[in-house]
């Protein structure tokens, strides 16, 4: 089941640098410019009432699928309130920060207009 | 003394339990008087408290666009990656209501002088102490007019000579302190890494003997003008010039050779000037990335600037030899 679906509206000029370091920062509109610079900014079209992100969930970025391997304490709250998720892609050794979601499956290449989906495995 | 004369007051913010940092002191100015709450869900109590005590204005950073230069401080509730680094990177004092600490890709910017965490409303206090605290809370009731007056009054109200003198001294000391801090940062982040890099390069060049070998290879070319042009082109090759720069082996070998030749009369003295330009085409090529770094160039600028300079050397270096050759006719 897809519990969060959103469309990318802009990719910050430094989001690529972040991504190269294995970190994908998502933020929903509206947001301050300072954050937009490093973020993939999006506008959600669909969100379920319960946004609990769980290990094993799938995050699809423009069709590129990542599997969630760990979820920080406040990640779900951030997604709910700000549409904000920090995805650490393929970095199992990185300490799990409270707002982080760790995922495996290779670096995605987010583009404006692409759809990002969060869904449970079944 | 009425409260309006001191509409802007200094607040101290100390780290809370399990917090990071040594604390911040913030004083609003008429230009820098907004506390942005980048927390979602309206203005956070900590942002409101900082604003109330200092006389600044609290705004919701997600709803209102505030230019960076007006921001006194950013209050965040960051999960450890984005907001925690974005504002310190812009040198905007950052107050995290969570017990965050440096981490994530922007960790290097999160320093004690700009960031404090695990801050609750109780960690925010007036610098002068709670004795004066009774007066300011009257202001936020009518923020807009009070602000307008507050900005006007300090200019016209007579201020004691001592206060102004103290303010000026404080400003000077702060400027010097900031200069010292920047110097140390520059030394640590740019100059020392550069020295390490040059040492490594020099070690490789000396150990492998590559520069000496190239110098010996090029030396025979130096006896005629076209050979000098060729030397200048070779030493300026973009992939060679950064290795030939440190240690100046080519300059030494060819330079000494030419010097002795000219001294014994084997070559005319006119060769001196073109030779000087021919053997120095690589000078500084190893320093280009650092020079750009010292100028605080952005990563993209360095990426494009370094090859641009290296390739332009390939053009200017032989040209310089030719010009020097013509210039040496009158010698």
Interface residues (C-beta under 8 A of the other chain):
Chain A: X17 X18 X21 X23 X25 X27 X30 X31 X32 X33 X34 X35 X37 X38 X39 X72 X74 X75 X78 X81 X82 X84 X86 X95 X97 X98 X99 X100
Chain B: X36 X38 X40 X41 X61 X62 X63 X65 X66 X68 X78 X79 X80 X81 X82 X83 X86 X87 X90 X92 X98 X103 X104 X105 X106 X299
